[in-house]
Amino acid sequence: MSNRRIADRFRAACMAELTSLKPGNVHIFADGHGMVVQEFIRSADAVAGVIAQPGLSVGGRILASVEATWQVVSCNTNLGIVLLCAPLVHAALSDAKGSLHQRLLQVLAQLDVHDAELAFKAIVRASPGGLGEAAEHDVRAAPKITLLEAMQASAGRDRIAWQYAHGFEDVFGVGMTAYIQAMDKWQNPAWATTVLYLTLLSRFPDSHIQRKHGLVQAEDVSRQAGVHLQALLAHENPKRYQRTLLQFDTELKDRKLNPGTSADLTVATLLAYELSRSGAL
């Protein structure tokens, strides 16, 4: 698959996520958390221009994407998206044989210390909310381990790192299954994306909420998401549940609870889905 087609699919995944109702996160129905949809659109455009460039390592794709983002916005709109999508893009560009998931596993196994160095620079540049100091492998220090090893060390407290450590199981398993089933049910990508987001949020306490507000709060939001997910799936016409989801959205934003990791995983799943169904893979 060409660099341009992969970049286009990345941007399409970002836009699909933004144009779907994701309670607590930024979307076209409502801004939030001091950020607006246009900032995310500009970020997606900027990253699409660099993430699939030939000749870059995974770490290089991460750093180039974060630097491109900060040239067009002045806040962290997409670090998690970039961390998840850079290996997927690299796998799609790979000459290796097999499915996208098989290629991805090879990409993760080949990550090195230089990938970690570049990714650490990107994380410090983005300065995500709740980023503290780690007792070991702190991103502000020069790494002595590979990027995969660094992610494995963080997997217990960060769901994005968990994907690296476990071969993106949430993306290719729970996430993609939820999206495909919702598409089969409604043939509506926007509502299927909402189901995908709520599924991820209900299954895994959101790392972003947990870092900023604690595990108990994150688990409570997951429980609420599960209730709304089941109610939404019970409708033949999902639009009939839209008002209730918008109320949930307002409640979360009033409490400053942003399921940002679930939104990042949503983009990664949409990208993996589109890349996997391409004839080139």
Buried (B, 14 or more C-beta within 10 A) or exposed (E): BEBEBBBBBBBBBBBBBBBBBBBBBBBBBBBBBEBBBEBBBBBBBBBBBBBBBEEBBBBBBBBBBBBBBBEBBEBBBBBBBBBBBBBBBBBBBBEEEEEBBBBBBBBBEBBBBBBBBBBBBBBBBBEBBEBEEBEEBBBEEEBEBBBBBBBBBBBEEBBBBBBBBBBBEBBBBBBBEBBBBBBEBBEBBBBBBBBBBBBBBBBBBBBBBBBBBEEEBBBBBBEBBBEBBEEBBEBEEBEEBBEEBBEBBBBBBEEEBBBBBBBBBBBBBBBBBBBBEEEEB
